Amino acid sequence: MKIKYIHKMVNNFKAVDSLKLIEYDESDLPDNIIQIIKTHKDLSKSNTFGEKDLGDPQEYEKLIIEDSSGNRVFEYYNKGIYFMVKGGEEDRPVFQVFAHLMTIERE
């Protein structure tokens, strides 16, 4: 499994397609994060999470998972604010994956 990820604060979403994603291998992530990626229903097909227009600047994240089932693309808008205000237990696993990737991106 290959994982590509980017986290940025942006003033608008027009430039997000040009962002360079960082590539990780499955071995770069802890087992609990890999298990969420492999088993969570919201990560089984391309999906969008969060909500636009919750801040200025806005938080943008993109995750691409490449594995034997193909490529899946995920975007998360304003993860922090969205999860604090509108998130619940059912949202926690996806939030954990993105939050973990955000922390290792900064290392």
Secondary structure, DSSP 4 states (H G I P E B T S, - for coil): -EEEEEEEEES-STTGGGPPPEEEEGGGS-HHHHHHHHH-GGGSS-EEEE-SSSSSSEEEEEEEEEETTEEEEEEEESHHHHHHHH--GGGHHHHHHHHHHHHHHT-
